[in-house]
Each structure stands twice: as structure tokens, then as C-alpha cells.
Amino acid sequence: MGVDQLILQKMRNLPLEKQYEVLDFVEFLTSRLNALPEPRPRFPSLKQFRATQVPGKTCAAELISRMRDEEDERV
């Protein structure tokens, strides 16, 4: 038996008012899924990221900070 069938079976045993609460909850979850933007990295590859760095002008600490910022944006 699939998850959808289990949910339907259990929901049918609930009073009508509670069934509407289940429906509200499902709609809430659906709206959250639709509202979340797809994370998109600024640089699809490390090579492209490195191409934006100025050789000799970027210290290691600054480069690490930029890489962390890039990673944080992906999450």
C-alpha cells in the first residue's frame, strides 16, 4: 500500500472538520514547495569562480571568504 493510500485510509476515519484540517495542511505544504526558489550558484564551476579573481590581488583569506559566501548562497 502506498503512502497516498495510507493517508486516504486514515483520513476517511476522521470527522469532516478534521479532514478539512488535513486538506489545509496539504495545501500549506504545497504552497511552501512552490514558494521556495531553486538555489542557483553564481558560478557553476570552480573554474568560472577562479576566472573572476584578480591574480596577485587577492589574498588567501579573502578568497576563502568569497568561496564560503558562494557556498552559503547554494544552501
Secondary structure, 3 states (H helix, E strand, C coil): CCHHHHHHHHHHCCCHHHHHHHHHHHHHHHHHHHHCCCCCCCCCCHHHHHHCCCCCCCCHHHHHHHHHHHHHHHC
